[in-house]
């Protein structure tokens, strides 16, 4: 399909009102919402002083509110759920029904924290409807702005870097901090932890590296390269190994899917920019061991190599076996699985679905996830304008096997946008082709 529809509305003199809804969404997700979260939750330790405020932070309620605002906007733009539902294949409807049963049965019957489980179950439905809203908006605007979504999303990184530098350079006296000491791993403005910060920048790094290698566009390469260096600096500085691994995995996926090596010029450019980012990261001080990619103690055992995940996965799996059909309720890892400290989720999407919704809900959720990946893969890899977004999507999905990308709304929103945009772009092409 010709890329002209995706570029319409963006010129060197584009005005804010000319931007597509998708580009506005990129600015909101990449800049406005993290800055808002930083203002709402100013913390230098792992929790807020007020318990109710801490719950809103863990549930990421501002991001859910953002989703609901987008849904409302799409409804005003003509979104009709019935029309989309009627076009869904039968297997998708069946899987959706199983997921709905898992969401309701587990929370209503099994959960020991009914309020939290009910909220997370309802949020799951909001996420799905948010995806439908984005799909509708992209189709109604003929895919305008899809090629600029990732750069616009990544444009918030310099802002986040500046906020982080300011907060780390001018900390309050430790005695004045709730808890009596500063926990630097939890002090990243706008993010719950340094791992979430690194996961965010790592996903953007994956999208930007694919843009540099497989989506050549001369007049944007300079800005893309600068954003990529920023992403590498922040990802490596954060010590988020899952994010670094995700960038490598996404690169391998595109290499295999496209069946061609990058051009020598593109490869040399990326190698140079990556080296520059690594040097920049090494020049920044590590405020605590949480920011180190590697420590000697990491090699003490298989569990320590995995960052404690093996123990968490084993405990989560054992807990699921106690209620295999419907699980223990949405978000139940937080209060059902104990390995010395609480975890909001088990750092693995499969175990997350199983312990939360049991076999019934997990079967529906994983089927929908696999179906969506299959539906977007060919188009997302083949279309140059979609490759960076596909790379971000795949990076987050890979990290969901090691982190909580499908638990926290901020990451779920980007995943849903990725699926919705690529599917809408595919359908636009099918309709006009």
N, C-alpha and C positions, 0 to 999 in steps of 0.2 A: 504493500500500500504506500502511496506517496506520502511523504512526511509533511507536506504543506499544511494539512489541517492541524497538526500538532504544534506548528510554529506560528500559526496565525495568532495575532493578538499580542505578540512579543516582538518588539523592535527596540532599537537603541533609544527611542524616545517614548517607550510605552509608559502610560500613566496607570496609577493604581486601579482605576475603574476598568481599565482594559484587561487586567489580569483575569485568567480563568478561575473558576471556583477551586480547581485543583491546586493552582499555585498559591492562592490564598490559604488553602489547607496546609500546604508545605510550610508557609511562613508561621502559621499558627502552631503546628506540631514541632517545628524545628527551633523556633525562637520564642514565640509568645508564651506557650504553655510551660516550658522549662523555666523561663524567667518568672512567670506567675508562681510556679511551685517553689522557687527559691525565696520569693517574698512571703508566701503563706507559711512555709515551714523552715524558718531559719534555725538550724540546729547544728551543734558541734558534737553531738553524740548520737547513739543509735535509736533514740526515741525522743518524742516531744514530752514536755512536762505534763501537759493535760492529757489524760488517757483518751478522751473523746477525739481530740485533735490528732493524736497518734493513729487512731483507727482510720480517720479520713485520709491520713498520709499513706498508711499501708494499703488501703483500698484504692488509693489514687482517685478520689472522688472528683477533683477538678477535671481530670481527663474524661471521666464518664460524663460529666456535665457538658464538656465540649462535644462529645459524641452526640448527645441528645440535641444540642444546638444545631449540629450539622444535619441530623435527621429532620428536625423542624424546618430547616432551610430547604431541604430536598422536598419535603411535603408541599411547601409553598411553591416549589418549582415543578410540581406535577407528579411526584413519586406516588405510585400505586402498588401496594404490596401484592394485591390479588393478581395483577398482571404478571409480576415476576414469579409468583408462586405457581401459576398455571404453566409456566414455561419450564419449570424444573423437571428433570428426569425422575422417574418413579423411585429409583434407588436412593436419590438424594432426599426425597420426601420421607422414605422409610427411615433412613439414617437420622434425619432431623427429628422424627418421632421418637426414636430410641434415645437420642440426646435429651429431648424434653422430658422423657420419663425419668432418666437418670438425674437430671437437674432437680426435678420436683420430689421424687421419691426419697432420694438420699437426704435432702435437706429437711424434708418434713418428718421423716421417720427415724433416721439414724443419727442426725447431727446432734451433738451435745451443745452446740452454739448456734441455735436456730436462726437468730438474727443475722449473724455474719454469713452463714451459709446461704440464707435466703437472698441476702444482698448480692453475693457473688454470683448466684444462679441467675438473678435478674440482670446483673451486669453482662453475663454471657449472652443473654438474649439481646441486650442493647448492642453488644459488639457485632452480632450478626446483622441486626437491622442497620447499623452504621455502614457495614459493607454494602448493603443494598442501596443505601442512600448515595454513597460515593459512586457506585456503579451507575446509578441513574444520572447523577450530575455529569459524569464523564461522557456518557452516551449522549445526553442532551446537548452538550457542548462540542460534540464530534471529536473528542479526544484532545481538545486544545490544551497545550501546556504539558503533555506527558513527558516530553523530552527534557523539560526543565525542572521536573519535580525534585529529583535528587539533588542537583545543585542548589535549588531553593531551600530544600530541607537542611542541607549541609551548611548553608550560609549562617545558620545560628551558632555554629561551633566557635567562631571567634568571639562572639558575645559570651558564650559559656566559659571560654578560656579566660576572658577578662574578669568575669564574675568570680571564677575560681581563684585566680591570682590575687584579686583584691581580698577575698575572704581569708585566704591562707596567709597573706602578708600582714593582715591586721586583725589577728584573733583577739578575743576578749581575755581578761585574766581567767585562768583556769578555775579559780575559786568561785567565779560568778556563773560558770557553766552548770546547767542541770546535771547532777551526777558527780560534780567536783573535778572532772578532768576532761580534756578534749580527746575525742576519738576521731582522728583525722580520716579514717576510712568511711566515716559517716557524715563528714562535713562538706561533701561536694554540693554546692548550691544547685537546687532543682532536681536532685537525684537522691534516692533512698540510701544508696551506698556507692562506694567507688567501683564495685563490680557492675552496677547498673550504668554508671557513667561510662566505663570502658566498653560495655556491651553496645551502648548507643553509638559511640564514636567508631567502634570496630565495624558495626554494620554499615555506617556511612563510608568508612575506608574501603569496604568491599565494593560498594556501589561506585565509588570514585575511581578505584583502580581498574574496574571493568570499563568505565567510561574512557579512561586514558588509553587502554589497550585495544578495546574492541569497538569503540564508538568515536572514531576520529572526527574532530570538528575543530578546525584551526583556530577560529576566533574565540573559542571557549576554553581551549586547552590550558592557557596560562592560568585562568581562574580556577579551573578544575584541579590543576597541579598544586596550586597554593592551598586549596581546601584539603587536598589529599595529604599534603605534608602536615597540616594542622591535625588531621585525623590520626595520622601515624604517631605524632608526638603525644597526643593525649591518650591514645590507646595503650601504647607501650609504657608511658609514664604511670598509667593506672594499674599496671601489672595484671591486666585481665587476659589470662592465657587462653580462655575459651574464645575470646574475640580475635586474638592473633591467629589461632587455629582456624577460625571461621573464614578469615580472609584467604588463607591458603586453600581451604576446601572449596570455596566459591571459585577461586581461580582455576582449580583443577576441574571443577564441574563445567566451566565454560570452555576450557581447553578440550575436554573430551566431547562435549556437545557440538562445538563448532568444528572440531576435527582439523584445526589449523593452529599453528604457532603464531604468536604476535609478530609483527614486523620487527626487524632489528632496531629500527629507530624508536618504536614504541617501547620495546623491552628495555633499551638503554635509558630512555627517559624515566620509566617507572623505577628502574634500579637506582638511578641517581636520586630521584625524589624520595624513595624509601630510605636510602642511606642518610639523606639530609634529615628526614624525620627521626630516624634512630639516634643520630648525633644530638638532635635537639632534645629528645627525651632523656638521654643520658646526662645532658647538662643540667637538667632540672633536679632539684633535691627530692628525695623520697621522704615524705613526712613521717612515715611509719613502715614497718615490714609489710603491711597490706598492699603497698604500692610496688613491691618487688615481683618481677616475673618469676624469679627463682631464688630459693633459699636452700642452704645445705640441709636443713631439717626436712625439706620436702622429699628427700630420698630415703627417709627412715623406714617407710613401709608403703605398700600399695595404697593404703587408705590415705596416707599423707601426700603421696604423689597426686591423688585425685582431689586433694583439698578437702578431705573428709567426706566426699560424696559416696564412697563405697559403703561406709557405715550408715549414712542417711538412706541410701537406696535399699540396703538390706532391712533396715527398721521399717521403712515405708512399705516394702513388699510384704513383710510379716504382718503388718497391721492390716493391709488390704485382704490378706488371706482369712482374717477373722470375719470379714463381711464382704465376700467376693462378688455378690450379685449387684448390690446397690451402693457399696462403699460406705463412707462415713460422713458424707456431706461435702458440699463445695468448700474448699479452703481448709479442710479438716486436718491437713498436715500440721498446721500451726498449733493445734491443741491436742492432737492424738499421737503424734510421733515425737518421742523424747530421746535425744542422744546427748544430753548435757546442756543444750541450749535450744531455743525455739527456732524453727525455720518456717517461713510463711508458705513455702512450697518445696517439693522434694528435689528440685533442680533436674527434673527429667519429665518431659511432657507426658510420656506414656504412664509412668507411675502416678503423676499428678491426676490424670484422668481416671485411672483405676481406683486410687484411694478415695477420690472425691465422689465418683459416680458409679463405681463398680463396673462389672462387665457390660451391663446394659448401656449405660451412658457412655462408657469409654468406646464401645464398639461403634456407636453412632458418631461420636466426636472424631475418632481416628479415621473412620470411613470418609467423613466429610473433608477432613484435612487432606487425606491422600487423594481424594477425588479432585479437590481444588488444585493440588500440586500438578496432577496429571493434566488438568485442563489448561493450565497457564504455561507449562514448560515449553512446549514447542514455539508458541507465539512469543513468549518472553525472551527466549534465546535468539530466535531468528530475526526479530525486529530490532534494528540498532537503537531506535528511540526508547525501547523498553528495557534494554539490557541492564543499565545501571539500577533501575528499580527492581528488576528481577534479582540482581545480585544482592541488594539490600534485603529483599524478601528471603532469599535462600540463606543468607548469613544469620538472620534472626531465627529461621526455622532450625538451622543446624544448632545454634546456641540453645534452643529450647530443649535439646537433649542433655544439656549441661547446666543450664540456668533457668530462670523463671520467665522467659520471654512470652509464654502463653498463659501467664498468670497476671502480670501487671498490665493495666489498661494502656499505658503509654506505648508499650511495645506491640500489644495486640492491635492498636489503632493502625500502626504502620503496616503490620502484616495484613490486616483487612484492606487497607488502601492498596497494597501491592496486588492482592488477588482481584479486587474490584476493578482496578485500572486496567490490568492486563486482559481480563475477561471482557470488559467493555470495549477495549481497543480491538480485540478479536472479533466481537460481534459487529462493530462498526464496519470492519473490513469485510466480513461475510455479507453484510447487508448491502454494501456499496460496490463489492467486487464483482 
